């Protein structure tokens, strides 16, 4: 159900006397501690950025609640407040397992949040009643529901109508090979967005909370063979360390992803590789690639191409640079690892 995707919406006012005040929220029985935590997250982010107000939605984690949030800051001139500035924020809460859905919808959500923010600012300037702001928050919620329902319908419709050169509908019996590929790496390196860029499926996937893993599928043709890729996108958080033995079992291929703008994520690739080796005893060779993601951020690059190639050579893996944002090398990466797995079968 689309309605279940939204776990909460909180409108937070930054008051000169009372401090951070969650004044409006949905649902009405939303946990008070979660409401207060939302306010703390908002003001902490604002303080950390030295009161800089981002123009776009900001994503924030709530790991203790298995939630994530999208936050929109509001700012307006108000002579009656300290510094002549009024500020507030809207936080949309959703389960961390559904981050792929909201990531896909983010560009559309930007427009919805911008429109409601502009209207609320006018209400705040005019000292409107809380009920009037409540009406705007309710409208935002309904618009988000409608947006997600529309995106889901389009996605599933597109999947049903997807054309194949010779087999327009891929029935299970027409699939020649099915490969499990695990996608590993530190949090925030772009694993989820990379898979979304490839499959374009935010709604058609399975989440296994006990493992902290999202599973997506996509079928493609490789050298005349119909290959179904089952992509296991594991959460990078350490709390899932003990679960990964199950995660790696039966994998034909591995993608180790790091962020080209974050040296630590690159340094941890060896740890991920050793984790795989430890949890797949008896395997002589791992078919896989090291993926340097976010190649579009060249001006923020911290890891050289030569360093990444050298590490890949040490681990007997291949190296590819990608951009989930632009799509650079995403299709090529999945096609290449599929070919490598096919070649290893010696058929």
BAFI-972036 format. One record per residue (C-alpha): residue number from 1; x, y, z. Coordinates in nm, 3 decimals, always signed. Last residue first. Example, Ala and Ser with C-alpha at 12.3 -4.5 7.8 and 13.67 -1.06 7.14 Angstrom:
# BAFI-972036
<n->2 | px->+1.367 | py->-0.106 | pz->+0.714>
<n->1 | px->+1.230 | py->-0.450 | pz->+0.780>
END
This chain:
# BAFI-972036
<n->347 | px->+2.996 | py->-2.386 | pz->-2.202>
<n->346 | px->+3.305 | py->-2.286 | pz->-2.010>
<n->345 | px->+3.103 | py->-2.158 | pz->-1.712>
<n->344 | px->+3.363 | py->-1.886 | pz->-1.643>
<n->343 | px->+3.274 | py->-1.721 | pz->-1.973>
<n->342 | px->+2.915 | py->-1.672 | pz->-1.858>
<n->341 | px->+3.034 | py->-1.513 | pz->-1.533>
<n->340 | px->+3.262 | py->-1.275 | pz->-1.724>
<n->339 | px->+2.983 | py->-1.189 | pz->-1.968>
<n->338 | px->+2.750 | py->-1.101 | pz->-1.681>
<n->337 | px->+3.025 | py->-0.890 | pz->-1.519>
<n->336 | px->+3.060 | py->-0.699 | pz->-1.845>
<n->335 | px->+2.687 | py->-0.646 | pz->-1.900>
<n->334 | px->+2.648 | py->-0.513 | pz->-1.547>
<n->333 | px->+2.938 | py->-0.269 | pz->-1.583>
<n->332 | px->+2.847 | py->-0.160 | pz->-1.937>
<n->331 | px->+2.495 | py->-0.067 | pz->-1.825>
<n->330 | px->+2.637 | py->+0.153 | pz->-1.547>
<n->329 | px->+2.932 | py->+0.286 | pz->-1.751>
<n->328 | px->+2.819 | py->+0.651 | pz->-1.721>
<n->327 | px->+2.459 | py->+0.669 | pz->-1.599>
<n->326 | px->+2.481 | py->+1.044 | pz->-1.530>
<n->325 | px->+2.399 | py->+1.031 | pz->-1.157>
<n->324 | px->+2.496 | py->+0.667 | pz->-1.100>
<n->323 | px->+2.840 | py->+0.760 | pz->-1.225>
<n->322 | px->+3.084 | py->+0.481 | pz->-1.293>
<n->321 | px->+3.453 | py->+0.393 | pz->-1.290>
<n->320 | px->+3.546 | py->+0.032 | pz->-1.366>
<n->319 | px->+3.817 | py->-0.191 | pz->-1.218>
<n->318 | px->+3.870 | py->-0.565 | pz->-1.269>
<n->317 | px->+3.961 | py->-0.808 | pz->-0.992>
<n->316 | px->+4.270 | py->-1.012 | pz->-0.905>
<n->315 | px->+4.288 | py->-0.856 | pz->-0.557>
<n->314 | px->+4.626 | py->-0.696 | pz->-0.619>
<n->313 | px->+4.519 | py->-0.593 | pz->-0.972>
<n->312 | px->+4.208 | py->-0.423 | pz->-0.836>
<n->311 | px->+4.424 | py->-0.237 | pz->-0.585>
<n->310 | px->+4.657 | py->-0.112 | pz->-0.860>
<n->309 | px->+4.365 | py->-0.006 | pz->-1.080>
<n->308 | px->+4.221 | py->+0.196 | pz->-0.790>
<n->307 | px->+4.551 | py->+0.366 | pz->-0.716>
<n->306 | px->+4.604 | py->+0.448 | pz->-1.087>
<n->305 | px->+4.258 | py->+0.600 | pz->-1.123>
<n->304 | px->+4.332 | py->+0.834 | pz->-0.835>
<n->303 | px->+4.116 | py->+0.850 | pz->-0.525>
<n->302 | px->+4.024 | py->+1.191 | pz->-0.377>
<n->301 | px->+3.802 | py->+1.336 | pz->-0.653>
<n->300 | px->+3.612 | py->+1.652 | pz->-0.564>
<n->299 | px->+3.667 | py->+1.829 | pz->-0.900>
<n->298 | px->+3.590 | py->+1.505 | pz->-1.083>
<n->297 | px->+3.244 | py->+1.472 | pz->-0.929>
<n->296 | px->+3.095 | py->+1.296 | pz->-1.235>
<n->295 | px->+3.300 | py->+0.987 | pz->-1.150>
<n->294 | px->+3.060 | py->+0.930 | pz->-0.860>
<n->293 | px->+3.139 | py->+0.556 | pz->-0.827>
<n->292 | px->+3.471 | py->+0.371 | pz->-0.839>
<n->291 | px->+3.363 | py->+0.011 | pz->-0.885>
<n->290 | px->+3.589 | py->-0.283 | pz->-0.800>
<n->289 | px->+3.481 | py->-0.575 | pz->-1.009>
<n->288 | px->+3.396 | py->-0.936 | pz->-0.955>
<n->287 | px->+3.441 | py->-1.301 | pz->-1.020>
<n->286 | px->+3.586 | py->-1.439 | pz->-0.699>
<n->285 | px->+3.830 | py->-1.720 | pz->-0.749>
<n->284 | px->+3.921 | py->-2.037 | pz->-0.560>
<n->283 | px->+3.600 | py->-2.062 | pz->-0.358>
<n->282 | px->+3.634 | py->-2.314 | pz->-0.077>
<n->281 | px->+3.534 | py->-2.079 | pz->+0.200>
<n->280 | px->+3.282 | py->-1.807 | pz->+0.105>
<n->279 | px->+3.242 | py->-1.609 | pz->+0.429>
<n->278 | px->+3.611 | py->-1.539 | pz->+0.482>
<n->277 | px->+3.668 | py->-1.447 | pz->+0.118>
<n->276 | px->+3.371 | py->-1.210 | pz->+0.122>
<n->275 | px->+3.489 | py->-1.041 | pz->+0.440>
<n->274 | px->+3.839 | py->-1.016 | pz->+0.295>
<n->273 | px->+3.700 | py->-0.831 | pz->-0.008>
<n->272 | px->+3.494 | py->-0.598 | pz->+0.210>
<n->271 | px->+3.799 | py->-0.521 | pz->+0.423>
<n->270 | px->+4.009 | py->-0.459 | pz->+0.111>
<n->269 | px->+3.743 | py->-0.214 | pz->-0.012>
<n->268 | px->+3.773 | py->-0.022 | pz->+0.316>
<n->267 | px->+4.051 | py->+0.204 | pz->+0.188>
<n->266 | px->+3.825 | py->+0.315 | pz->-0.097>
<n->265 | px->+3.543 | py->+0.410 | pz->+0.140>
<n->264 | px->+3.799 | py->+0.596 | pz->+0.350>
<n->263 | px->+3.923 | py->+0.797 | pz->+0.053>
<n->262 | px->+3.584 | py->+0.955 | pz->-0.013>
<n->261 | px->+3.540 | py->+1.147 | pz->-0.342>
<n->260 | px->+3.578 | py->+0.839 | pz->-0.564>
<n->259 | px->+3.308 | py->+0.667 | pz->-0.358>
<n->258 | px->+3.353 | py->+0.292 | pz->-0.327>
<n->257 | px->+3.169 | py->-0.011 | pz->-0.466>
<n->256 | px->+3.273 | py->-0.375 | pz->-0.452>
<n->255 | px->+3.065 | py->-0.562 | pz->-0.710>
<n->254 | px->+3.055 | py->-0.939 | pz->-0.665>
<n->253 | px->+2.957 | py->-1.223 | pz->-0.896>
<n->252 | px->+2.824 | py->-1.579 | pz->-0.888>
<n->251 | px->+2.678 | py->-1.546 | pz->-0.539>
<n->250 | px->+2.549 | py->-1.866 | pz->-0.383>
<n->249 | px->+2.615 | py->-1.762 | pz->-0.025>
<n->248 | px->+2.724 | py->-1.401 | pz->+0.015>
<n->247 | px->+2.420 | py->-1.275 | pz->+0.207>
<n->246 | px->+2.391 | py->-1.577 | pz->+0.434>
<n->245 | px->+2.746 | py->-1.525 | pz->+0.563>
<n->244 | px->+2.665 | py->-1.155 | pz->+0.572>
<n->243 | px->+2.437 | py->-1.165 | pz->+0.875>
<n->242 | px->+2.702 | py->-1.119 | pz->+1.143>
<n->241 | px->+2.820 | py->-0.790 | pz->+0.994>
<n->240 | px->+2.469 | py->-0.640 | pz->+0.974>
<n->239 | px->+2.519 | py->-0.397 | pz->+1.264>
<n->238 | px->+2.829 | py->-0.266 | pz->+1.086>
<n->237 | px->+2.622 | py->-0.060 | pz->+0.844>
<n->236 | px->+2.683 | py->-0.115 | pz->+0.472>
<n->235 | px->+2.331 | py->-0.229 | pz->+0.391>
<n->234 | px->+2.343 | py->-0.501 | pz->+0.128>
<n->233 | px->+2.217 | py->-0.460 | pz->-0.228>
<n->232 | px->+2.161 | py->-0.810 | pz->-0.366>
<n->231 | px->+2.108 | py->-0.798 | pz->-0.741>
<n->230 | px->+1.941 | py->-1.095 | pz->-0.911>
<n->229 | px->+2.051 | py->-1.078 | pz->-1.274>
<n->228 | px->+1.842 | py->-1.269 | pz->-1.526>
<n->227 | px->+2.030 | py->-1.369 | pz->-1.840>
<n->226 | px->+1.872 | py->-1.445 | pz->-2.177>
<n->225 | px->+2.156 | py->-1.574 | pz->-2.394>
<n->224 | px->+2.229 | py->-1.447 | pz->-2.745>
<n->223 | px->+2.563 | py->-1.298 | pz->-2.652>
<n->222 | px->+2.416 | py->-1.138 | pz->-2.338>
<n->221 | px->+2.048 | py->-1.047 | pz->-2.336>
<n->220 | px->+1.905 | py->-0.873 | pz->-2.031>
<n->219 | px->+1.674 | py->-0.948 | pz->-1.739>
<n->218 | px->+1.664 | py->-0.734 | pz->-1.426>
<n->217 | px->+1.606 | py->-0.818 | pz->-1.063>
<n->216 | px->+1.623 | py->-0.631 | pz->-0.735>
<n->215 | px->+1.690 | py->-0.754 | pz->-0.380>
<n->214 | px->+1.730 | py->-0.513 | pz->-0.090>
<n->213 | px->+1.936 | py->-0.628 | pz->+0.208>
<n->212 | px->+1.948 | py->-0.559 | pz->+0.580>
<n->211 | px->+1.976 | py->-0.928 | pz->+0.657>
<n->210 | px->+1.692 | py->-0.959 | pz->+0.907>
<n->209 | px->+1.508 | py->-0.681 | pz->+0.721>
<n->208 | px->+1.476 | py->-0.875 | pz->+0.394>
<n->207 | px->+1.348 | py->-0.625 | pz->+0.136>
<n->206 | px->+1.212 | py->-0.747 | pz->-0.197>
<n->205 | px->+1.201 | py->-0.549 | pz->-0.518>
<n->204 | px->+0.960 | py->-0.414 | pz->-0.776>
<n->203 | px->+0.886 | py->-0.066 | pz->-0.641>
<n->202 | px->+1.208 | py->+0.119 | pz->-0.718>
<n->201 | px->+1.270 | py->-0.041 | pz->-1.056>
<n->200 | px->+1.483 | py->+0.165 | pz->-1.294>
<n->199 | px->+1.697 | py->-0.151 | pz->-1.323>
<n->198 | px->+2.035 | py->+0.004 | pz->-1.402>
<n->197 | px->+1.998 | py->+0.351 | pz->-1.252>
<n->196 | px->+1.821 | py->+0.199 | pz->-0.953>
<n->195 | px->+2.111 | py->-0.040 | pz->-0.899>
<n->194 | px->+2.359 | py->+0.249 | pz->-0.907>
<n->193 | px->+2.137 | py->+0.457 | pz->-0.677>
<n->192 | px->+2.135 | py->+0.177 | pz->-0.420>
<n->191 | px->+2.510 | py->+0.123 | pz->-0.426>
<n->190 | px->+2.595 | py->+0.494 | pz->-0.423>
<n->189 | px->+2.887 | py->+0.523 | pz->-0.179>
<n->188 | px->+2.652 | py->+0.631 | pz->+0.103>
<n->187 | px->+2.722 | py->+0.341 | pz->+0.339>
<n->186 | px->+3.041 | py->+0.142 | pz->+0.276>
<n->185 | px->+3.054 | py->-0.118 | pz->+0.002>
<n->184 | px->+2.889 | py->-0.429 | pz->-0.135>
<n->183 | px->+2.674 | py->-0.527 | pz->-0.434>
<n->182 | px->+2.610 | py->-0.900 | pz->-0.450>
<n->181 | px->+2.537 | py->-1.061 | pz->-0.785>
<n->180 | px->+2.318 | py->-1.371 | pz->-0.815>
<n->179 | px->+2.306 | py->-1.504 | pz->-1.168>
<n->178 | px->+2.016 | py->-1.668 | pz->-1.350>
<n->177 | px->+2.087 | py->-1.824 | pz->-1.688>
<n->176 | px->+1.885 | py->-1.929 | pz->-1.993>
<n->175 | px->+1.561 | py->-1.752 | pz->-1.908>
<n->174 | px->+1.282 | py->-1.863 | pz->-2.143>
<n->173 | px->+1.120 | py->-2.093 | pz->-1.885>
<n->172 | px->+1.077 | py->-1.800 | pz->-1.649>
<n->171 | px->+0.872 | py->-1.604 | pz->-1.905>
<n->170 | px->+1.038 | py->-1.308 | pz->-2.069>
<n->169 | px->+0.772 | py->-1.123 | pz->-2.265>
<n->168 | px->+0.895 | py->-0.948 | pz->-2.578>
<n->167 | px->+1.123 | py->-1.233 | pz->-2.674>
<n->166 | px->+1.313 | py->-1.160 | pz->-2.996>
<n->165 | px->+1.447 | py->-0.806 | pz->-2.960>
<n->164 | px->+1.302 | py->-0.758 | pz->-2.610>
<n->163 | px->+1.044 | py->-0.492 | pz->-2.545>
<n->162 | px->+0.941 | py->-0.365 | pz->-2.203>
<n->161 | px->+0.563 | py->-0.331 | pz->-2.195>
<n->160 | px->+0.515 | py->-0.499 | pz->-1.860>
<n->159 | px->+0.811 | py->-0.315 | pz->-1.708>
<n->158 | px->+0.685 | py->+0.018 | pz->-1.839>
<n->157 | px->+0.346 | py->-0.045 | pz->-1.683>
<n->156 | px->+0.507 | py->-0.139 | pz->-1.352>
<n->155 | px->+0.713 | py->+0.179 | pz->-1.350>
<n->154 | px->+0.432 | py->+0.404 | pz->-1.465>
<n->153 | px->+0.192 | py->+0.271 | pz->-1.202>
<n->152 | px->+0.454 | py->+0.302 | pz->-0.928>
<n->151 | px->+0.541 | py->+0.658 | pz->-1.027>
<n->150 | px->+0.173 | py->+0.755 | pz->-1.026>
<n->149 | px->+0.113 | py->+0.599 | pz->-0.685>
<n->148 | px->+0.422 | py->+0.774 | pz->-0.548>
<n->147 | px->+0.306 | py->+1.111 | pz->-0.680>
<n->146 | px->-0.050 | py->+1.067 | pz->-0.553>
<n->145 | px->+0.072 | py->+0.977 | pz->-0.204>
<n->144 | px->+0.312 | py->+1.273 | pz->-0.209>
<n->143 | px->+0.029 | py->+1.505 | pz->-0.313>
<n->142 | px->-0.188 | py->+1.376 | pz->-0.029>
<n->141 | px->+0.086 | py->+1.437 | pz->+0.224>
<n->140 | px->+0.153 | py->+1.787 | pz->+0.092>
<n->139 | px->-0.217 | py->+1.867 | pz->+0.116>
<n->138 | px->-0.221 | py->+1.754 | pz->+0.479>
<n->137 | px->+0.082 | py->+1.972 | pz->+0.550>
<n->136 | px->-0.093 | py->+2.270 | pz->+0.385>
<n->135 | px->-0.410 | py->+2.215 | pz->+0.591>
<n->134 | px->-0.202 | py->+2.196 | pz->+0.909>
<n->133 | px->-0.054 | py->+2.535 | pz->+0.818>
<n->132 | px->-0.408 | py->+2.676 | pz->+0.814>
<n->131 | px->-0.494 | py->+2.498 | pz->+1.140>
<n->130 | px->-0.192 | py->+2.659 | pz->+1.307>
<n->129 | px->-0.361 | py->+2.999 | pz->+1.257>
<n->128 | px->-0.186 | py->+3.247 | pz->+1.031>
<n->127 | px->+0.068 | py->+3.502 | pz->+1.157>
<n->126 | px->+0.075 | py->+3.671 | pz->+0.813>
<n->125 | px->+0.447 | py->+3.601 | pz->+0.771>
<n->124 | px->+0.391 | py->+3.240 | pz->+0.876>
<n->123 | px->+0.110 | py->+3.198 | pz->+0.622>
<n->122 | px->+0.325 | py->+3.341 | pz->+0.343>
<n->121 | px->+0.609 | py->+3.109 | pz->+0.445>
<n->120 | px->+0.362 | py->+2.819 | pz->+0.445>
<n->119 | px->+0.269 | py->+2.888 | pz->+0.082>
<n->118 | px->+0.631 | py->+2.901 | pz->-0.036>
<n->117 | px->+0.714 | py->+2.585 | pz->+0.158>
<n->116 | px->+0.417 | py->+2.402 | pz->+0.004>
<n->115 | px->+0.542 | py->+2.481 | pz->-0.346>
<n->114 | px->+0.906 | py->+2.398 | pz->-0.274>
<n->113 | px->+0.813 | py->+2.069 | pz->-0.107>
<n->112 | px->+0.608 | py->+1.954 | pz->-0.405>
<n->111 | px->+0.875 | py->+2.059 | pz->-0.654>
<n->110 | px->+1.156 | py->+1.888 | pz->-0.466>
<n->109 | px->+0.938 | py->+1.578 | pz->-0.434>
<n->108 | px->+0.947 | py->+1.538 | pz->-0.812>
<n->107 | px->+1.326 | py->+1.537 | pz->-0.817>
<n->106 | px->+1.332 | py->+1.305 | pz->-0.515>
<n->105 | px->+1.096 | py->+1.039 | pz->-0.652>
<n->104 | px->+1.370 | py->+0.790 | pz->-0.741>
<n->103 | px->+1.543 | py->+0.848 | pz->-0.410>
<n->102 | px->+1.207 | py->+0.808 | pz->-0.236>
<n->101 | px->+1.158 | py->+0.463 | pz->-0.384>
<n->100 | px->+1.519 | py->+0.358 | pz->-0.326>
<n->99 | px->+1.501 | py->+0.471 | pz->+0.037>
<n->98 | px->+1.218 | py->+0.226 | pz->+0.104>
<n->97 | px->+1.417 | py->-0.006 | pz->+0.332>
<n->96 | px->+1.514 | py->+0.300 | pz->+0.540>
<n->95 | px->+1.149 | py->+0.334 | pz->+0.640>
<n->94 | px->+1.004 | py->+0.677 | pz->+0.572>
<n->93 | px->+0.986 | py->+1.018 | pz->+0.743>
<n->92 | px->+0.914 | py->+1.351 | pz->+0.569>
<n->91 | px->+1.052 | py->+1.644 | pz->+0.765>
<n->90 | px->+0.929 | py->+2.002 | pz->+0.720>
<n->89 | px->+1.137 | py->+2.285 | pz->+0.865>
<n->88 | px->+1.102 | py->+2.625 | pz->+1.026>
<n->87 | px->+1.277 | py->+2.960 | pz->+1.036>
<n->86 | px->+1.188 | py->+3.326 | pz->+1.098>
<n->85 | px->+1.453 | py->+3.596 | pz->+1.061>
<n->84 | px->+1.471 | py->+3.951 | pz->+1.196>
<n->83 | px->+1.786 | py->+3.854 | pz->+1.383>
<n->82 | px->+1.573 | py->+3.760 | pz->+1.679>
<n->81 | px->+1.211 | py->+3.760 | pz->+1.581>
<n->80 | px->+0.941 | py->+4.027 | pz->+1.542>
<n->79 | px->+1.091 | py->+4.175 | pz->+1.228>
<n->78 | px->+1.028 | py->+3.851 | pz->+1.040>
<n->77 | px->+1.199 | py->+3.787 | pz->+0.706>
<n->76 | px->+1.163 | py->+3.428 | pz->+0.587>
<n->75 | px->+1.332 | py->+3.087 | pz->+0.604>
<n->74 | px->+1.204 | py->+2.734 | pz->+0.537>
<n->73 | px->+1.415 | py->+2.417 | pz->+0.551>
<n->72 | px->+1.304 | py->+2.099 | pz->+0.373>
<n->71 | px->+1.404 | py->+1.765 | pz->+0.525>
<n->70 | px->+1.382 | py->+1.420 | pz->+0.372>
<n->69 | px->+1.403 | py->+1.151 | pz->+0.637>
<n->68 | px->+1.528 | py->+0.801 | pz->+0.694>
<n->67 | px->+1.406 | py->+0.538 | pz->+0.933>
<n->66 | px->+1.537 | py->+0.224 | pz->+1.102>
<n->65 | px->+1.445 | py->+0.392 | pz->+1.433>
<n->64 | px->+1.795 | py->+0.406 | pz->+1.588>
<n->63 | px->+1.936 | py->+0.471 | pz->+1.240>
<n->62 | px->+1.741 | py->+0.796 | pz->+1.185>
<n->61 | px->+1.922 | py->+0.916 | pz->+0.872>
<n->60 | px->+1.899 | py->+1.258 | pz->+0.703>
<n->59 | px->+1.840 | py->+1.356 | pz->+0.339>
<n->58 | px->+1.832 | py->+1.730 | pz->+0.262>
<n->57 | px->+1.577 | py->+1.871 | pz->+0.017>
<n->56 | px->+1.700 | py->+2.164 | pz->-0.189>
<n->55 | px->+1.764 | py->+2.533 | pz->-0.120>
<n->54 | px->+1.990 | py->+2.456 | pz->+0.174>
<n->53 | px->+1.969 | py->+2.719 | pz->+0.452>
<n->52 | px->+2.310 | py->+2.804 | pz->+0.595>
<n->51 | px->+2.272 | py->+2.857 | pz->+0.971>
<n->50 | px->+2.636 | py->+2.766 | pz->+1.039>
<n->49 | px->+2.602 | py->+2.432 | pz->+0.856>
<n->48 | px->+2.641 | py->+2.239 | pz->+1.178>
<n->47 | px->+2.381 | py->+2.459 | pz->+1.345>
<n->46 | px->+2.123 | py->+2.387 | pz->+1.073>
<n->45 | px->+2.198 | py->+2.016 | pz->+1.081>
<n->44 | px->+2.169 | py->+2.012 | pz->+1.458>
<n->43 | px->+1.844 | py->+2.214 | pz->+1.442>
<n->42 | px->+1.685 | py->+1.964 | pz->+1.205>
<n->41 | px->+1.810 | py->+1.651 | pz->+1.381>
<n->40 | px->+1.691 | py->+1.785 | pz->+1.717>
<n->39 | px->+1.348 | py->+1.861 | pz->+1.574>
<n->38 | px->+1.316 | py->+1.515 | pz->+1.423>
<n->37 | px->+1.425 | py->+1.364 | pz->+1.755>
<n->36 | px->+1.146 | py->+1.556 | pz->+1.926>
<n->35 | px->+0.886 | py->+1.410 | pz->+1.691>
<n->34 | px->+1.040 | py->+1.065 | pz->+1.727>
<n->33 | px->+1.023 | py->+1.095 | pz->+2.106>
<n->32 | px->+0.658 | py->+1.199 | pz->+2.079>
<n->31 | px->+0.570 | py->+0.890 | pz->+1.874>
<n->30 | px->+0.328 | py->+0.980 | pz->+1.596>
<n->29 | px->-0.028 | py->+0.940 | pz->+1.726>
<n->28 | px->-0.167 | py->+1.220 | pz->+1.506>
<n->27 | px->-0.011 | py->+1.068 | pz->+1.198>
<n->26 | px->+0.114 | py->+1.316 | pz->+1.093>
<n->25 | px->+0.265 | py->+1.613 | pz->+1.269>
<n->24 | px->+0.223 | py->+1.981 | pz->+1.346>
<n->23 | px->+0.402 | py->+2.192 | pz->+1.610>
<n->22 | px->+0.737 | py->+2.017 | pz->+1.652>
<n->21 | px->+0.908 | py->+2.296 | pz->+1.852>
<n->20 | px->+1.282 | py->+2.362 | pz->+1.848>
<n->19 | px->+1.361 | py->+2.641 | pz->+2.092>
<n->18 | px->+1.090 | py->+2.759 | pz->+2.329>
<n->17 | px->+1.212 | py->+3.119 | pz->+2.350>
<n->16 | px->+1.341 | py->+3.214 | pz->+2.004>
<n->15 | px->+1.120 | py->+2.951 | pz->+1.836>
<n->14 | px->+1.241 | py->+2.730 | pz->+1.550>
<n->13 | px->+0.920 | py->+2.573 | pz->+1.419>
<n->12 | px->+0.904 | py->+2.209 | pz->+1.313>
<n->11 | px->+0.647 | py->+2.051 | pz->+1.082>
<n->10 | px->+0.662 | py->+1.671 | pz->+1.107>
<n->9 | px->+0.551 | py->+1.415 | pz->+0.848>
<n->8 | px->+0.538 | py->+1.047 | pz->+0.935>
<n->7 | px->+0.586 | py->+0.686 | pz->+0.830>
<n->6 | px->+0.504 | py->+0.751 | pz->+0.466>
<n->5 | px->+0.534 | py->+0.427 | pz->+0.269>
<n->4 | px->+0.223 | py->+0.278 | pz->+0.427>
<n->3 | px->-0.009 | py->+0.496 | pz->+0.219>
<n->2 | px->+0.132 | py->+0.343 | pz->-0.101>
<n->1 | px->+0.000 | py->+0.000 | pz->+0.000>
END
